[in-house]
Amino acid sequence: MARSSIRAQDLERFSRTNIGQPLTEIAKDFQRRALARFAGHGHKGLQPAHTAVITNLGLEGTRLTDLARRAAMTKQGMGQLVDELEHLGYVERTPDPTDNRAKIVRFTRRGRRLMSHGIELGEAIQGEYARLIGRRHLKTLRDTLEDLAHALRESAAPPRPARTRRRSGV
């Protein structure tokens, strides 16, 4: 049962041990640096929310419903972001060859240039972080975060059905 009052020392201890705050701060810093550099390469009009599309869109294209699921947002919200990026010329909707009712969201040529710049810019930003804390610490941080993300994905995966043995001759 949760307590209705909080003590200053509990809040201070939680502030020192909470990983959410520094993770959020680092993610925002990375995003801010990347968007500023994209603008410097002529990619104007990009907003922080657009990264939900950009980071979840496969190079061969992705269905809108899959984009929304990957970004943990509604299909309507994702549709709005795709509309904005389509207007900016970074993505396009094309018919899904396997389902006439569905559309595939794909990068345009301009969107592929954006992604190419994104790789360069991302590596440069990580280089700056490495200069701040050292390459070894940055690698350890990256590996640890990937381990945690993997564990979270595994724990959220639906349980696998139990395997049953086939009886021969029955």
N, C-alpha and C positions, 0 to 999 in steps of 0.2 A: 504494500500500500504506500503510495507516495505521500510525503510530508507536505503540509500546506505552507510551511514556513521554510525559509532558507537562511542558512548561516553564512556570514561573510567568508569564513575559512573554507566552506564547501564550494562556494562560487570561485574563490581564488584557486583552490586545488583543481577544480574542473577546468578553469581557464588555462592552467599550466599543462594539463594532460590531454585536452581535447584536440584531436587531430583534424576535426572538421574545419576549424577556423584557418589554420595555415594552408590546408589543401585548397580551400576556397580562395584565399588570398593569392596563392601561387597561380591557380587557374585563371583568375582575373588578370593578373599581371601578364601571363603568357598571351592571353587573348588581346589585351590592350596593346602589347608590343606588336603582335602579329597584324592586327587591324591597321595600326599606324603605318607599318611597313608596306602592307598591301596598298594602302592609299598612295604611298610614295612610288609604287610601281604602276600607278594609274588605275588601280582597282578601287574606285571611289564608290561610295554608297553602301558599303558593307556595314552591317550592324552586328553587335555581339550575338543576337539571337540567330543570325544566319549560320553560325557555326554548327547549329543543330542539324542543318541540312548538309553542309559541306563535309563535316567529319563523319557522317553516316552514309553518304552516298558512294556506292561502289563505282568504279570506273566504267563498268559495262551497263550501269543503270540500276535503279532500285525502284520497286513499287512504293507508292506513297504510303500505303498502310505499313509496309516494313520500315520505312524511314521513321514514321511516327512511333512505332513500337521500339525501335532502337534508341530513339531519343527520349522515350518515356513521356510522350505528349500525345494530345488528341490528334486525330486525323485532320480535323478542321484547323487546328493551330499549325500543323505541319503544312497543310495546303496553303495557308496564308503566307508562310515563309517561302514556299516554293514559288507562289505567285510573285512575290517581291524579287526573288532571285531570277525568275524568268524575265521580269520587266527589266532587270539590270543586264540581262544577256548572258548569265552564267549557266543557266540550266534550261532544258526544254522538256516538254512532255511528248512522248511518242507512244503509239499503240503497243500494247503488250501482245506479242505474237502468239502467246499461249492462252490469252483470255481477252476476247473482244471488248469486254466491259471495263477492263483495267488499263491504266496508263503506266508507263515506265518513265521515271524522271532520270534524265541523263545530263551529264555535263556537255555544254556546247564547246566549240573550239576555244572561246574566251574562258570558259570554266576550266578547261584543261590547262590553259596558261596559268590561271589562278592557282591550280593545284601544283603545278611545276614551281611557281614562285613560292608556294606554301612550304614545299619541302626545303628549299634553300633558306627561307626565312626561319622556319622551325629549327633547322640545324644551327643557324646563327644565334638564335635566342638560347638554345641549349648550351651553346659555347659560352655565352655570357654567364649563364648559371654555373657552368663548370669553373669559370674564372673566379666566381664568388665563393664557391664551396669546395672546389677541386673535382677533377674528373672521377676519381674513385668514389667520392661521396655521392656525386650525381648518379653514377651507375648503380650504386647500392640503393639509393632512393628509388630509382626507376625499377630495379629488380624487385624490391620490396613491395612497391605499389602494384606491380604486375602480379605478384604472388597473391596479394590481398584481393585484387580484382578477380583473379581466377578462382580463388576460394569462394568469393561471394557469388560468382556465376554458378559454380558447382553446387553450393548450398541452396540456391534458388531453383535449380533444375528440378523438374518433376521426377519423382522416384521412378526408377526403371522397373518394369514388371519382372517378377521372379521367373527365372528360367525353370522350366519343368523338363524332366527327363522323358524321353520317348521310350516307351516300352516296346520291345520288339516282340513280334508274335502275338500281339493282342488284337 
